[in-house]
Amino acid sequence: MAIVKKYPVEIVDIQHPIVDVYTLELKSLGKPFKYESGQFLHLAIDEYDPTEPWPESRCFSMQSAPCEENIRITYVVNGQFTKRIQNELIIGKQITIKLPYGELFLQDHNKTKTIFIAGGTGITPFLSLFTNTSFADYTEPILYAGFKNKKTNIYKIELETAKKVNDGFDVRFIYQDRDGKLDIEKIYLQSHKESSFFISGPPEMIKNFKLFLLNQKVSENQIFIDGWE
C-alpha cells in the first residue's frame, strides 16, 4: 500500500474552459509528487496546522501522468466546497494536499481489449493512464467517452497524446445532443468476453452500468469502478 504524504503546493495555473468547470495545476513546494495512474488526492482549502486535525477536504482524481512534474485536477462547481475553490483558489495561492489514495489500475486486470467508459469529467482518472508510458502495455484498448455536446469535450489534446503513446487506442465520443446517452448494452455487445471494464462518471451511471454487466454474467473481477465519491 502506498504511503500517504502531505504536500504543500502552489496553484500555478487555472483553466476555465466551459461554464462551472475548472482545471487547476499544482506545483509541489517540497518533495516531488509520488503516485500511480488512476489514484486521487485530498485537497484542503484552509491552512493546514500539523498540531491540529486535517481540515475539511475533498477528493479529486489526478488527471496528469505520474511522470509529470505538476499535478492537474479538474472539478465541477456543484456544491459549497467547490464554490469555495472557485472563489478562493487563485494563481499563487498556497494550500496543502495529501496523496496518493486508491488503486484503480493497480488491481490485476486484462490489458487486452480493455474497455474504458467515462461520463463527463469522469474521464480524468483515465487520462493519468492514457498519457503515461505504461499505457503502451495495453493491446487494442477502447474508450467510450460521453459528453453533453462537443463543447463539453475539453480533453481532445490529452487524448491525441494518448494515441501517440498507444497507436492501437480506439477513442469513441458519444455526444448526448447527437447520439443520446452512453449505452452500456451496446458497449457490452461490442466487447470481448474476457475484457476488463473500467467505469468512471456520475454515481448513478456507475451503479447502473455495473449492475447491467453483472446481469450479463460478467465476472465482478472484470469490473473496476472509480467510485470514491
N, C-alpha and C positions, 0 to 999 in steps of 0.2 A: 504494500500500500504506500502511495506517495506521501511524503511528509509535507503537511500544510505549513506554509510560511507567510508571514506578513511582509508586504512590500509598500514602502512609501513611494508614491508615484506623482507625476505631474501630468496634467492634461495638456498635450502638445498640439492637438488638432481636433476640431469639431466639424462634422459634416451634417448638413440638414437637407437631404436630397428630396424628400417629399413631406407632406404635412404630418406632423406628430412622430416622425421617425428621425432619429439622430444616431450618428456613429461617432464614438469617442476614440481617440488614440491616446494610449497611456504609456509614459516613459518611466522606467524604474529609476529611482534616485539612489539606489544602492546596488545590491547584487543583481545579476541578470535573472530574468524570469526562467523558471523551470517547470514545464508542464508538457502534456501529451495532447495530440489532436483529440477533439471531442470533449475535453474537460471544461469546467466552468470555474468562476471565481465569485467571491463575495465582495461587494463594493459598499463602503461606508462613506456617507457624506460628512457626518460630524467628525470632529477631530478625535483621533484615537489616543487614549491615555493608557499606557501599559499597566497602570495600577488599578484601572477600572475594567469592568466587563466590556467585551466587544460591543460597539454601538450598533444601533439599528442598521441593517444592511439588506441588500437584495442580491440574488444570484443572476449572473449573466454568462452566457456562453462566450468563449473566446473564439472569434472567427479568424484570427490571424494564425499562421502556421507557427509551430514551436521554434522553427529556425529563425524567425524574425526577431529583431531587437525589441520592438514595441508590441503592445497588445492592442487590438481593436475589438470593441464591443458595439453592438447595435441594440438600441432599445426603442420601444414604442411608448409614448406618453399615454398611459391608461390608468393612472392611479396617483395617490398622494406622493408616494416616494419618487416615481419617475417625473412627476411635476416638479419636485424639488431639484432633481438632477437638471432638468431643463432650465430652471431659474437660477441655480446656484453654481453649477459647474461651468466655468469659463476657462478659456485657454490661459495657462499659467497657474491655475488653481492646483494646490497640492492636497491629496487625500491618501487614504490607506486602503489597500485591498489585500485579500488573503486567498491563496490558491496553492495547489490545484485540488479540485474536487471532481468526482465522477470517474467512470471507467468505460465510457460508451464504446470506444473502438479497441479497448484493451481486453475485452472479452473475446473468447475464442469464437471465430465466425468464418464462414466460407468467403473467400476473396475472389471467387469466380462467379460472374454474372450477379454480383451483389446489387440489390435494389435499394436505392435511397429515395425516400418520399418526404418532401418538405412542403409545409404550408406557410407561405409568407416569410416572416423573419425567422421561422423555424429552420431555415437553411443555414443559419450562422454556424452551428457546431460542425456541420458537414464541410463548410469552407475551410476550416482549420486542417482537415484531412486532404481535401481536394487540391490545395495549394502547397502541400507538403511533399517532399520527395518520396515518402513512403507510399503515396498513392499510386506510384508506378507498379507496385506489387499486385495491384488488382487487375483481373482479366475481364474485359467487357463489362465494366460497371455501368449502371443506368441510373440517372437521376430523373425523377418526376417532380418538378417544382411548380407549385400552384400559386398564382398571384391574382389579385382582383383585376388587373389590367397591365398592359405593357409598361405604363408609367411607374407602377409599384415594383417592377423588377429592377432593382438597383445593384444587382450582383453580376452583371454581364462581364465586366472586366475580370473579376476573380474567376469566373467560370471559363473564360478564354485562357487564363493562366493554367487552370486545371487541365484543359485539353492538351496543353503543351507538356504537362507532367505525364499525362496518360493519353496517348493518341487514340486509344480504344474507348474513351469515355463518351457515352451517349447521353446527351442532355435534351430533355423534352419539357418544354414550357407549356403549362396549361393555364390559359388566361380565362378567368371566370366570365368576363363580359363577352368572350368569343366562343369558348369551349365548354363552359359550365365548370362545375367544381371537380376537384380530383376524384376520380372514380376508382376505388380500391378493387372492385371486381374486374375492371378492365386491366388494371395493373397486374393483378394476380394471374389472369388468363395469359398474360404475355411473359410470365416469369418462368424460371426453371424450377423443377421440383425440389432442388437442393439449394436454391437461392437463400441467402440471408437477407432479411428485410430490416432496414433502419428507418424509423419513423420519427419525425420531429415537426411540431406545429402546435396549434391550439389543443388544449387538453381533450376536448370532446372529439376532435378528429383522431387523435392518437388512440383514445379508448375504442372508438367505433372501428377503426381500421384493424387494430389488434384483434378485436372480437371476431371480425369477419374472417381474418386469416386463421384463427383458431378453429372456427366453424368449418373451414375448408380442410381441416386436419393438418395444417402447417404446424410443425413442432414449435413449442414455446421456445426451444433453444435456437430457433431460426429467426426469432423476432426480437428486435432491440429498439428500445424507445428512449428518447431524450425527454424524460418526464419529471425532471426535478421540480418544475413549477407546481 
